[in-house]
Amino acid sequence: MTKKIEVEEVDRLSEFLDPILHHILSFLPFRQVVQTCVLSKRWEKIWHSSPDLEFDRTIFDHCLRLVSCEGFRSLELSGLCKLNVIKLIDNSDLQQVVIITPNVSLLSIVGPNRPLEIHHSFSKNLKRLSLSSIPVCNKWLHDQIFKLPELEYLKLHDYPLNSLKLSSPSLKTLLILECTYLVEISIVTPNLQLFDPCR
């Protein structure tokens, strides 16, 4: 005679708060994070609010544009060889951008009106850079521009500092728009063809 023992099914993981579940899921590849939706009704939607996304390089043609994405604190792009245009617009929660992709020729970042940490390894191909409403320090900007040997176009919009120092042998166009605090400009750009310091 065999006795049946009933085991009560308990899902203790689903009782955790979303930030704890997101932390646990951060150790898994994104594909497996999505697969967790079959575990329970609670898990069906938890991956939708995951702060980490992983993009397969095959889905990108040549351009990545993120507009008003809330909740993203960090964006890391790497190994996307076809990607040559990156536009980040009004991503208010974004605090850090890491770009390690070799063929980016255009980078445009608008917002978030607070400090944004930008790291990159695409120096050899970047030709156009546009920064708007991003408080970056003058030294950082000077150092980054100097490291971009192919940079031909630089647009600074709503630049919050009072001085600007740039040095670039390749820069042809420099646009400075609505930089109301800017009182001192020092540029060494022998190939500059268009300089527009509009206020």
N, C-alpha and C positions, 0 to 999 in steps of 0.2 A: 504494500500500500504506500503510495507516494503522496506526500502532502504538498499542496500548492501554497507557496508563500507569495503573497501579493506585495509587490514593491511599489511604493508610491513614487511617481515620477516627480522629481523636483528640479526646477531650472533656476538655480541660484545665480547664474551669470546674468540672466535677464533682469535681476533686481538691482544691478549696479546702475549708477547714474551714467548718462551719455559720455561725459568726459573720461570716465574710467574705462568704459567700453571702447572709446576711440583710442585710448592709450594702448589697450590690449591689442586692438586691431592694427595698430601702427607697426607691429612686429611681423605682420603677414604681408605677402605680396598683394597688390590691389585686387587682382583676379580672385584670390581666395577670400578677400574681404567681401566682395560681391557675393560669392558663393555662400556666405553665412546666412543669407536671407532665407534659406530653407530650414533653418534650425527652429524657428518659432515665429509667431506673429510679431513679437517685439523686435526680432532681428530682421524682419522683412524690410523695415525702413531705416534701421540704424546706419547702414552704409551710406544712405543718401546724405546724411549730415556729417559724414567723415571729413575731417579737415585736410586729409591727404588724398590727392588724386594722382594717378599714374597714367600717362598718355603713351600709347604705343606709337612709335615713330612712323608707322605706316599710315596713320590717319591724317598726318599733316601734309599739305601740299607744299606751301612755301610761307604761309603767314599764320601767326598766332595772335589773336586779338581777345583780350579779356577786358570786359566792360562791366563796371559796377558789381564785381563779385564780392559778396560779403562773407566774412568768416575766414578768408584766406590770410594767414599771417606771414606765410613764407611761400615763395615760388622758386623752384629749382628746375631749370631746363638743361638737360645734358644729352649729348649724343644724337641730336636731331639734325643730321647733316643737310637735309633739304630745306630746313627752316632758315629764311633770310630776312623776314620782317617780323618784328615783335612790337605790339602796341598794347600798353597797359593803361587803361583809362578809368579814373575814379574808383579805384579799388581801395576803399577807405581803411580797411583793416590790415592791409599789406605793410609789413615792417621790413622784410628782407627779400631781395631778388638775387638769385645766383644763376648766371647764364654761362654755361660751358658748351657752346655749340659753335662750330668753326665758320659758318657761312653767313652769319647775320650781317646784313649791310645797312639795315635801318632799325633803330631802336627809338621808340617814342613812349615816354612815361608822363602821364598827367595825374597830378594829385599824389599823395593823399593830404597835402598841407601839413605834414609833420615829417620828422626825419625818417628817411628810408635808406636802408643799408643796401648798396648795390655792389655786387662782385661779378666780374666777368672775365672770360678768356676768349674773346672773339676779336681781339685788337686788330688783327691783320686785315680784316675785311669790312669793318664798320665805316661807312661813308657818311651816314646821316644820323645825327643825334638830336633829339628834341626832349627837353626837360621842362615841365610846367608845374608850378606850385609845389616844388620839392625843396625843402630847406637842406641844402648840402653846403658843407663848408668850402670856402674859397680854395684852400690848399688841396682838398680832395679833388675838386673840379680841375684845377690846374694840373695835378699829377695824372689824372685820368685822360685828359685831352692830350697831354704830351705823349701818352702811351698808345695813341691811336694814329698810326702812320698814314692811313688812307682817309682820315676824316676830312670831308670837304664841306659839310654843312652842319652848323650848330645853331640851334634855336633855344634861347632861354626865355621863358615866359614866367612872370611873377616870381622872379629870383629875389629871395628875401634879404640878401646881404647888401652891405653898403660899398663893397669893393669887389672888383673882378680882375683877376690876373690870368692871362692865357698865353700859351706859346704853342704854335702848331705850324710846321712847315707846309702842310698840305691844305689847310683850311682856306676855302674860297668864299664862303658865305657865313656871315655872323649876324644873327637877328637877336635883338634884345628888346623884348616887349613887356610893357607894364611892370617894369622893375623900379618901383617908386622910391626905394631906399638907396638905389645905386648912385653913388656920387663920384666914384673913382674907377677908371678903367685903364688897365695896362695890358696891351696886346702886342705880341711879336708874331706876326703872321705875314710873311713875305709874299704869299700868293693870294692874299685877300682881294676879292673883286667886288664884293657887296658887303657893306657894313651899315646896318640900320639900327641905331640906338634909340628907337622910338620909345617914348614914355607915355 
